[in-house]
Amino acid sequence: MTELRSTLTCPECGHVETETMPTDVCQYFYDCKGCAAVLKPKPGDCCVFCSYADVPCPPIQEGACC
């Protein structure tokens, strides 16, 4: 079963926020609710959830490519 909730941790300020991941697109940008930094995926990652969260995006969880 695919997990749709993931906890993002901002690399700039350490703010932690649990969000619901989209199932139909990869989320490339995320505005930190702690410091307003705009997070982008690390090189080689498809989305901010794969880079900064505790659960990867739904396509990756299902063994697909984004």
C-alpha positions in Angstrom: 0.0 0.0 0.0 1.3 3.4 -0.9 1.9 5.9 1.9 0.6 9.4 1.0 1.7 11.3 4.0 5.4 12.3 4.4 7.3 14.5 6.8 9.6 17.0 5.2 12.6 18.5 7.0 13.9 21.8 5.7 17.7 21.6 5.2 18.0 25.4 5.8 16.2 25.8 9.2 15.3 22.3 10.3 11.5 23.0 10.3 9.5 19.8 10.1 6.1 19.6 8.4 3.9 16.6 7.5 2.3 16.9 4.1 0.1 14.9 1.8 2.0 14.0 -1.4 0.4 14.3 -4.8 -0.3 11.0 -6.6 -0.4 12.3 -10.2 2.7 14.6 -10.4 6.1 15.0 -8.7 6.3 18.1 -6.5 9.4 19.9 -7.7 9.2 22.9 -5.4 8.2 23.3 -1.7 8.0 26.5 0.3 9.3 25.9 3.8 6.7 27.1 6.4 9.5 27.8 8.8 11.9 30.1 6.9 10.2 30.5 3.5 13.1 28.8 1.7 12.1 27.3 -1.7 13.2 23.7 -1.6 14.1 21.9 -4.9 15.1 18.2 -5.3 18.7 17.2 -4.9 20.5 16.1 -8.1 19.3 12.7 -9.1 16.0 12.9 -7.1 12.7 13.5 -8.8 11.0 15.6 -6.2 11.3 17.3 -2.8 9.8 14.3 -1.0 12.5 12.0 -2.3 15.2 14.5 -1.2 13.9 15.9 2.1 11.2 13.6 3.5 11.0 10.4 5.5 8.8 8.7 2.8 9.6 8.9 -0.9 6.9 10.0 -3.5 4.2 7.5 -4.5 5.7 6.5 -7.9 9.0 5.7 -6.3 7.3 3.7 -3.5 5.6 1.7 -6.3 8.8 1.0 -8.0 8.2 3.3 -11.0 10.1 6.3 -12.3 8.7 9.8 -11.9 
